[in-house]
Amino acid sequence: MTHGVRGRAVRWFGPKDLRLETVHLPHPGAGEVLVRVAWCGVCGSDLHEIADGPHAIPVDRPHPLSGAVAPLTLGHEFAGEVAATGPGVADLPVGAPVAVEPNYRCGRCRACREGRTEVCAAFGFAGLMGDGGMAEYALLPAYMVHRLPDGFDLAVAAVLEPAAVALHGLRRSTFAAGQTAVVVGLGPVGLLVCALLREAGAGLVVGVDPVPARRELARRFGADAVLEPDADVAGTVEDLTGGDRAHVAFEVVGSQPAVDTALASLRSGGELLLLGLVERLVLPAFDMVNAELRITTSVGYRDCHPELIRLVTAGRLDLAALVSDVVTLADAPAVLLDLAAGARIAGKLLVDCRDTS
């Protein structure tokens, strides 16, 4: 494979302009790994770029770490097998199963020197700021690639990335075992927050979402109670806790109403953990100060994949239950355009990137 490979890839050219193209990837250079992709998940950020981007995709100048500029290959939730490695890459033999932690980091800025690579000054994701994994092959920096135990389900491995978002959010919060938590937004990351709260010993987990299928799925992921957002969430949480309300509320939507619901569910001294992305919020500062409420934010992840791999291998975290739909690489552009236009699924959509021709 000295001259690299050719393979199909789903490429973003502009809003509502996705194309399945054949691209050439060179043989890996120093510190690089060529991955033969098996499965790639679809994220809400992908759909935002398809609907009305660019939001994160570089179009005017290349990203400083990836060097990429649109058009580029989508997909940052993916897993596969090592196809080739460049000089200086150890412990990743050809054929080894791998999961991808797709965040770029420079290693030089203050955040990186402090170990906070998720907020690197040149932060970005392969699949958004550089070519990603909705393709038959992906060429990546070796630091993104985690070797998996032999026999690890690669479809499950593609869900490790959103699980890392959930785990990092949980780690950023002040949650402790035995406490009550509310999760507002039961998309894939919200469901995974529920599962990880249960694994961490939550006393009570309450999920909130308008979609019945997601509320039902939340019960499988550890929610003790599930509510519609237009229900009296705060009153119900108060009843369930004997008047105490929640210690931590996770907002996983990125909207003013979701934030309002999350804040209203908190006890005095409670914490709002923001995982959803929203440009601006209006906060009830007077009430928050008088109740000494805290707000914590969380973005991306760092050092989460090893723990998640251990949890899955030990049978303590069921990521397979999150997958509700599967589509082939050839059919992915049409399906993604439908989802970007408003079609809904209950859980996680995976793209089968394996060459079945």
WOPESUL-V499147 format. One record per backbone hydrogen bond with DSSP energy under -1.0 kcal/mol. CO is the residue of the C=O (numbers start at 1). NH is the residue of the N-H. E is the energy in kcal/mol with one decimal. If there is no record, write none. Layout:
co-><CO,CO>
nh-><NH,NH>
e-><E,E>
This chain:
co-><1,5,7,8,9,10,11,12,14,17,19,21,23,25,29,31,32,33,34,34,35,36,38,39,40,43,44,45,46,47,48,49,50,58,63,68,72,73,74,75,77,78,79,79,80,81,82,84,86,87,93,96,97,98,99,102,109,110,111,112,115,116,117,120,124,125,125,130,133,134,136,138,140,141,142,144,146,149,153,154,156,157,159,160,161,162,163,164,165,166,167,168,169,176,179,179,180,180,181,182,183,184,187,188,189,190,191,192,193,194,195,196,197,198,201,204,205,205,206,207,208,211,212,213,214,217,218,219,225,227,228,231,232,233,234,235,236,237,238,239,246,247,248,249,250,251,251,255,256,257,258,259,260,261,263,265,267,270,271,272,273,274,283,284,285,286,287,288,289,291,294,296,304,305,306,307,308,309,310,311,312,317,319,320,322,325,327,331,332,333,334,335,336,337,338,339,348,348,349,350,351,352>
nh-><4,25,23,136,21,74,19,72,17,13,11,9,7,5,32,142,86,140,83,84,138,81,353,79,351,47,48,49,50,51,52,53,16,70,67,63,12,132,134,133,41,100,38,39,98,36,95,34,89,31,96,82,148,80,146,126,113,114,116,115,117,119,120,123,104,128,129,127,135,10,37,35,33,144,145,101,99,152,157,158,159,160,163,164,165,166,167,168,169,170,171,172,173,179,203,204,247,248,206,250,208,252,191,192,193,194,195,196,197,198,199,200,202,201,178,181,224,225,183,227,185,215,216,217,218,221,223,222,207,209,231,233,236,237,238,239,240,241,243,242,267,271,182,273,184,275,276,259,260,261,262,263,264,265,266,246,270,294,249,296,251,298,285,288,289,290,291,293,292,269,272,274,308,309,310,311,312,313,314,316,315,319,322,323,348,350,352,335,336,337,338,339,340,341,343,342,324,325,42,327,40,329>
e-><-1.3,-3.1,-2.9,-2.5,-2.7,-2.0,-2.1,-1.3,-2.3,-2.7,-3.2,-2.5,-2.1,-2.3,-1.9,-3.0,-2.5,-2.7,-3.3,-1.5,-2.1,-2.1,-2.1,-1.9,-3.5,-1.6,-2.2,-1.9,-2.1,-2.7,-2.4,-1.7,-2.8,-3.1,-2.1,-2.1,-3.2,-2.0,-2.6,-2.7,-3.8,-1.6,-2.8,-1.6,-2.9,-3.3,-2.9,-3.0,-1.4,-2.5,-2.2,-2.1,-3.0,-2.2,-3.1,-2.8,-2.5,-1.8,-2.9,-1.6,-1.0,-1.8,-1.6,-2.0,-2.9,-2.0,-3.3,-3.5,-2.0,-2.7,-1.4,-3.2,-2.9,-1.8,-1.7,-3.6,-2.4,-2.0,-2.1,-1.2,-1.8,-1.3,-1.6,-2.0,-1.6,-1.9,-2.6,-2.6,-1.9,-2.2,-2.6,-2.2,-1.2,-1.9,-2.3,-1.3,-1.8,-1.5,-2.5,-3.4,-2.4,-2.9,-2.8,-2.1,-2.2,-2.0,-2.1,-2.4,-2.5,-2.3,-2.2,-1.9,-2.1,-1.4,-2.8,-2.8,-2.5,-1.5,-3.0,-2.6,-3.0,-2.1,-2.4,-2.1,-2.0,-1.0,-2.4,-1.2,-2.8,-2.2,-1.7,-2.0,-2.6,-2.8,-2.3,-2.2,-2.7,-1.6,-3.8,-1.1,-2.7,-2.1,-2.0,-2.9,-3.0,-2.8,-1.9,-2.0,-2.7,-2.3,-2.4,-2.8,-2.1,-1.0,-1.6,-2.6,-2.1,-2.4,-2.6,-2.9,-2.6,-1.7,-2.1,-2.5,-2.9,-2.2,-1.5,-2.3,-1.1,-2.5,-3.2,-3.0,-2.2,-2.8,-2.0,-2.4,-2.6,-2.5,-2.1,-2.6,-1.5,-1.1,-1.6,-1.3,-2.8,-2.4,-3.0,-1.9,-3.0,-2.0,-1.7,-2.3,-2.6,-1.2,-2.1,-1.5,-1.9,-1.7,-1.9,-2.2,-1.9,-1.4>
